[in-house]
Amino acid sequence: MQLSILNLVPVREGQDYAQAMQSMVKLAQLAEELDLARYWIAEHHNMKNLASSATTLLIQHALANTKKIAVGSGGVMLPNHSPYIVAEQYGTLATLYPNRVQLGLGRAPGTDMRTANALRRGAKHLEFPDEIAELRGYFQNTNPVSAYPAAGLDIPFYILGSSTESAYLAAELGLPYAFAAHFAPRMMMEAVEIYRRYFKPSDYLAKPYVIMGVNAIVADSDAEAQSLLTTQTQFFINVVTNAQHNLQPPMANDAEVWQNFNRTERATLRTGRFK
């Protein structure tokens, strides 16, 4: 089994955006030192606690500060981008850093719909399979127009998903499948089973290849791991409440996290009552 890292580039409490990006580079260098398989960077927009809005630029920065590890997108949310621009950008990256660039592709906006509309400026986009086909055509140089320097380059594509729909698509296209169980575990087993059952060998992949996104805590002891886990708990509370606080330092345990949350909620309600 190969191990990899997906980085959302969180802004830790006390950091600014530049420091968050420096942390991203340090983690990439550690991943390379540990000989991990890949280092992917996410795409999120209008989230002040995440610095992963310009994914392509962050990938280039990580590539420039490492020597051999594969770096890629986890992923490019194709509805937000012109496939032509994606081909030009990733073709440029692959030219600068041969055999190190990977292209994970997703259909979600990676943001709220108002921000998605700002990204797209009202432009219509194709269905996800059609966008993938168009993007592939630029690398194969089979579209009516060419995207240089992408034309003729072979960059590995990966289908990202959190539902069974993406599993069927990855299987049909004969591409590797990365499932986002780190935030949507409910359909994990079903999606992977569908992908493996319906997989069609392609020019790119002879047999199914699954990447599983999971939340893993690494520590020297169970007690330390339980403490480190509280940062993740606080992050998910952030997501559910849309608080967008910076990534918080660990607490002793999850019980302390919930006590602190309930205390904060009561104070908020009390303040709101007298406004």
Stockholm file with secondary structure:
# STOCKHOLM 1.0

chainA/1-275         MQLSILNLVPVREGQDYAQAMQSMVKLAQLAEELDLARYWIAEHHNMKNLASSATTLLIQHALANTKKIAVGSGGVMLPNHSPYIVAEQYGTLATLYPNRVQLGLGRAPGTDMRTANALRRGAKHLEFPDEIAELRGYFQNTNPVSAYPAAGLDIPFYILGSSTESAYLAAELGLPYAFAAHFAPRMMMEAVEIYRRYFKPSDYLAKPYVIMGVNAIVADSDAEAQSLLTTQTQFFINVVTNAQHNLQPPMANDAEVWQNFNRTERATLRTGRFK
#=GR chainA/1-275 SS CCCEEEECCBCBTTCCHHHHHHHHHHHHHHHHHTTCSEEEECCCCSCTTBCCSSHHHHHHHHHHTCSSCEEEEEEEEGGGSCHHHHHHHHHHHHHHSTTCEEEEEECSCSSCHHHHHHHHTTCCCCCHHHHHHHHHHHHHTCSSSCCTTTTTCCCCEEEEESSHHHHHHHHHHTCCEEECTTTCGGGHHHHHHHHHHHCCCCSSCSSCCEEECCCCCCCSSHHHHHHHHHHHHHHHHHHHHTCCCCBCCCCSCHHHHHHHHHHHHHHHHHHHHTC
#=GC SS_cons         CCCEEEECCBCBTTCCHHHHHHHHHHHHHHHHHTTCSEEEECCCCSCTTBCCSSHHHHHHHHHHTCSSCEEEEEEEEGGGSCHHHHHHHHHHHHHHSTTCEEEEEECSCSSCHHHHHHHHTTCCCCCHHHHHHHHHHHHHTCSSSCCTTTTTCCCCEEEEESSHHHHHHHHHHTCCEEECTTTCGGGHHHHHHHHHHHCCCCSSCSSCCEEECCCCCCCSSHHHHHHHHHHHHHHHHHHHHTCCCCBCCCCSCHHHHHHHHHHHHHHHHHHHHTC
//
